Amino acid sequence: MSEIGLFEAMYTARAIRRFRPDPVPDELVAKVVEAGTMAPSATNAQPWAFVVVRDGDVKRFVQERYAETFHAAYARARDMIGRGASGNPKRLLDAATHLADHLHEVPVLLFCCVTRYGAEHPGREHQPRYDSIFPAVQNVLLACRGVGLGACLTTLHTVHEREIHDRLGIPAEWASPAMIPIGWPADRHGPIRRRPVVEIIHLERW
Amino acid sequence: MSEIGLFEAMYTARAIRRFRPDPVPDELVAKVVEAGTMAPSATNAQPWAFVVVRDGDVKRFVQERYAETFHAAYARARDMIGRGASGNPKRLLDAATHLADHLHEVPVLLFCCVTRYGAEHPGREHQPRYDSIFPAVQNVLLACRGVGLGACLTTLHTVHEREIHDRLGIPAEWASPAMIPIGWPADRHGPIRRRPVVEIIHLERW
């Protein structure tokens, strides 16, 4: 397989929120997770773990809670998305709504877990080690793009984290700041539009 | 220029902590930051900004505070790094010490800024929107690898965030959860070693 270029992947890794039902092989899931673990983590502690959920009942359990949060936040989300400076707010909201209503039909839900700060980090105690999981999450998203899978970054399940972790058997000292639905894309990958870089770079001083 | 492959970049983007003094062109900094902005953010709000610091006095100001935090945490860091399951703890610690002592000599310090949660997110109020900046940070790191620049993810400056933000003119409602030193690598990029993926993947249940 000829490999996709780095910049091509970064510039076309659209968030995919509609999926075909075809199953995703275990080897591909392992491949994108392994790519995730190539990301850096504080002191290279690699304080992460990944739970691959395919079971229909468990996905439904997650979907019900995710959708509840999504629809409760619908009006606010619409406002926030409307404020976005680029892209198509209505299309994003339609796709996000579709995802919330069909999450249980996505072949794989990947829970990206990380340990929490302990007492040695006053002010951050019990917070997830965000800086040691989101770089890995981005690698997983890019790796999915690289092998032709669709994926997107979601966090709404964290509102029901305790219940969902009970169901998945995730230990109390772990958090799951990100959940990545993965499947073969029904939407298309393609060029990403963002605010121009000159608007968000400051030289020397803000 | 023939583009580096996605997986080749992810699997060889070692943290670079020793740099040559040669300057880094503005265009390359803009290129890696633009790649950063291709990452996802919550509701596509793109709540990020990047401050590019080259000024020697400012870099020294940052270095003094960074080094203070680093050396105060030295003993603990050594313990934590020693616990890492892969890689070479001594080499990592030597390189991290070199970086702390020479941060002001790195051509570019890139402060990756993001807004904080507001009152509409009880329990997270005032916390940085970590999930909307660390994916971009990882894209910047990969993009640096892609163009041959060295870079690494650091967070120790956050201990002195208020002072450093005053110096850089960063508004109070912004956080800078990551700072990326960027320059031409004196260390080499190369294969990354991590814990085997089978040890950190759980199927269906933890």
Interface residues (C-beta under 8 A of the other chain):
Chain A: E3 I4 G5 L6 F7 E8 A9 M10 Y11 A13 A15 D26 V29 A30 V33 E34 A35 T37 M38 A39 P40 A42 T43 N44 A45 Q46 W48 A49 F50 V51 V52 V53 R54 D55 V58 R76 A77 M80 I81 R83 G84 A85 S86 G87 L92 E120 Q127 Y130 D131 I133 F134 P135 A136 V137 Q138 N139 L141 L142 A143 R145 G146 C152 L153 T155 L168 G169 I170 P171 P177 A178 I192 R194 R195 V197 V198 I200 I201 H202 L203 E204 R205 W206
Chain B: E3 I4 G5 L6 F7 E8 A9 M10 Y11 A13 A15 D26 V29 A30 V33 E34 A35 T37 M38 A39 P40 A42 T43 N44 A45 Q46 W48 A49 F50 V51 V52 V53 R54 D55 V58 R76 A77 M80 I81 R83 G84 A85 S86 G87 L92 E120 Q127 Y130 D131 I133 F134 P135 A136 V137 Q138 N139 L141 L142 A143 R145 G146 C152 L153 T155 L168 G169 I170 P171 P177 A178 I192 R194 R195 V197 V198 I200 I201 H202 L203 E204 R205 W206
